[in-house]
Amino acid sequence: MTSKLRSLALAGCLVASSALAPPAAAEEEGQPSDAYRAEVAKFLDLANIAQLFDEVMLQMWATQKAAIEELVRRNAAAEGETVDEERLSQRLSRLGELFLAEFRKAELPLVDLYTALYTDHFTLEEIKYLNWVYSRPTMKKFNRLQPQIMQESGPALGAWGARVGEQAMTRALERLEAEGAAPLIEQPS
């Protein structure tokens, strides 16, 4: 792997991991009881948090992969080189497999992270109530199907977001111009 590709991949991982990290203040609070930690562990299991986290990582990898592909192509074009698309695809596919395998092997202290975060927001009794709710058959079904539903809704939500975003931006630019502001982009004469 070239040093440029390695640097880009590592930078993407740092950005992604910092976006997922809980606030530092949550970690500085006093230690919750073992009973609280046990209830949070039960909640994480009932709520399928590890599986949802895995789904997020798969989506983040897809975004990272696309960004790496674009940068490799852009850098090659700038240097007058051509990209072996098949080789690039194979290497990025393998990089993705290795990255996800390493990520899954990591001993992420999800229970500790969530316990620290939840102590700022929920009492032990509230966590116990959440566990009761999440242990109901309908919630179990919802949690089992949630990753699939998220995956199925992704394209529709993306298309909706693009359409609504374009409409909102058009209206916002029209309003900005109506307020007398100069256009952001000058039309060629």
C-alpha positions in Angstrom: 0.0 0.0 0.0 1.3 3.4 -0.9 2.1 5.8 2.0 -0.5 8.2 0.6 -3.2 5.5 0.7 -2.1 4.5 4.2 -2.2 8.1 5.5 -5.6 8.6 4.0 -7.1 5.4 5.5 -5.6 6.2 8.9 -6.9 9.8 8.8 -10.4 8.5 8.0 -10.3 6.1 10.9 -9.3 8.9 13.3 -12.1 11.1 12.1 -14.6 8.3 12.3 -13.5 7.2 15.8 -13.5 10.7 17.2 -17.1 11.2 15.9 -18.2 8.1 17.8 -16.4 8.8 21.1 -18.5 9.8 24.1 -17.8 13.2 25.6 -14.8 13.2 27.9 -16.9 14.6 30.8 -18.9 11.3 30.9 -15.7 9.4 31.6 -14.6 11.7 34.4 -17.8 11.1 36.5 -17.7 8.8 39.6 -17.7 5.1 39.1 -21.2 3.6 38.8 -22.1 0.5 40.8 -21.6 -3.0 39.5 -25.4 -3.4 39.4 -25.7 -0.3 37.2 -23.0 -1.6 34.9 -24.7 -5.1 34.7 -28.0 -3.4 33.8 -26.3 -1.4 31.1 -24.7 -4.5 29.7 -28.1 -6.2 29.6 -29.6 -3.2 27.8 -26.8 -3.2 25.2 -27.5 -6.8 24.5 -31.3 -6.3 24.4 -31.0 -3.2 22.2 -28.6 -4.9 19.7 -26.1 -2.1 20.1 -23.1 -4.2 19.0 -24.8 -5.2 15.8 -26.0 -1.6 15.1 -22.4 -0.4 15.7 -21.2 -3.0 13.2 -23.7 -1.7 10.7 -22.5 1.9 11.2 -18.9 0.7 10.7 -19.9 -1.0 7.4 -21.6 2.2 6.2 -18.6 4.3 7.3 -16.2 1.9 5.4 -18.3 2.3 2.2 -18.0 6.1 2.5 -14.2 5.9 3.3 -13.7 3.5 0.4 -15.4 5.9 -2.1 -13.3 8.8 -0.8 -10.1 6.7 -1.1 -11.0 5.7 -4.7 -11.7 9.3 -5.6 -8.4 10.5 -4.2 -6.4 7.8 -5.8 -7.9 8.6 -9.2 -7.4 12.4 -8.6 -3.8 11.9 -7.5 -3.1 9.6 -10.5 -4.6 12.1 -12.9 -2.6 15.0 -11.4 0.6 12.9 -11.8 -0.3 11.8 -15.3 -0.6 8.2 -14.3 -3.4 5.7 -15.0 -5.2 3.7 -12.3 -5.5 0.0 -12.7 -9.2 -0.1 -11.7 -9.3 -3.9 -11.1 -6.2 -3.8 -8.9 -7.6 -0.7 -7.0 -10.9 -2.5 -6.4 -9.2 -5.7 -5.2 -6.8 -3.9 -2.8 -9.6 -1.7 -1.4 -11.8 -4.7 -1.0 -9.1 -6.5 0.9 -8.3 -3.4 2.9 -12.0 -3.2 3.9 -12.0 -6.9 4.9 -8.9 -6.5 7.0 -10.0 -3.2 8.6 -13.4 -4.6 9.6 -11.9 -7.9 10.9 -9.4 -5.9 13.0 -12.2 -3.6 14.2 -14.4 -6.5 15.2 -11.5 -8.2 17.0 -10.8 -5.1 19.1 -12.0 -5.3 22.6 -14.2 -2.3 22.6 -15.4 -1.5 26.1 -18.9 -0.8 24.9 -20.3 -1.5 28.3 -17.9 0.9 30.0 -18.4 3.6 27.4 -22.2 3.4 27.6 -22.2 3.0 31.4 -20.2 6.3 31.7 -22.5 8.0 29.2 -25.8 6.7 30.7 -24.9 7.6 34.3 -25.3 11.3 33.2 -28.8 10.7 31.9 -30.5 7.6 33.5 -31.0 6.2 37.0 -30.6 2.5 37.7 -34.4 2.2 37.9 -34.7 3.9 34.5 -32.2 1.4 33.0 -34.1 -1.5 34.5 -37.3 -0.1 33.0 -35.6 0.1 29.6 -34.5 -3.5 30.0 -38.1 -4.5 30.7 -39.3 -2.6 27.6 -36.6 -4.0 25.4 -37.2 -7.6 26.6 -40.8 -7.5 25.3 -41.4 -9.7 22.2 -42.3 -6.7 19.9 -39.1 -4.8 20.9 -37.1 -8.0 20.4 -38.5 -8.3 16.9 -37.9 -4.6 16.3 -34.3 -4.9 17.4 -33.7 -8.0 15.3 -35.1 -6.3 12.2 -33.7 -2.8 12.8 -30.4 -3.2 10.9 -32.3 -4.7 7.9 -34.9 -1.9 8.0 -32.0 0.7 8.2 -30.4 -0.9 5.2 -33.6 -1.0 3.2 -34.5 2.6 4.0 -31.1 4.0 3.2 -31.6 4.5 -0.6 -35.1 6.0 -0.1 -33.9 8.3 2.6 -30.9 9.3 0.6 -33.0 10.2 -2.4 -35.5 12.1 -0.2 -32.6 14.0 1.5 -31.1 14.9 -1.9 -34.4 16.1 -3.3 -35.4 18.1 -0.2 -31.9 19.4 0.3 -31.8 20.7 -3.3 -35.2 22.3 -3.0 -34.2 23.9 0.4 -30.9 25.2 -1.0 -32.7 26.7 -4.1 -35.2 28.5 -1.9 -32.5 29.7 0.5 -30.4 31.1 -2.3 -33.5 32.8 -3.7 -34.2 34.4 -0.3 -30.6 35.4 0.1 -30.7 37.1 -3.3 -34.0 38.7 -2.5 -32.4 40.3 0.6 -30.0 42.0 -1.8 -26.9 39.9 -1.3 -24.6 39.4 -4.2 -24.9 36.0 -5.9 -22.4 33.4 -4.6 -21.4 32.4 -8.1 -21.1 35.0 -10.9 -22.6 34.0 -14.2 -20.1 34.3 -17.1 -20.7 37.3 -19.4 
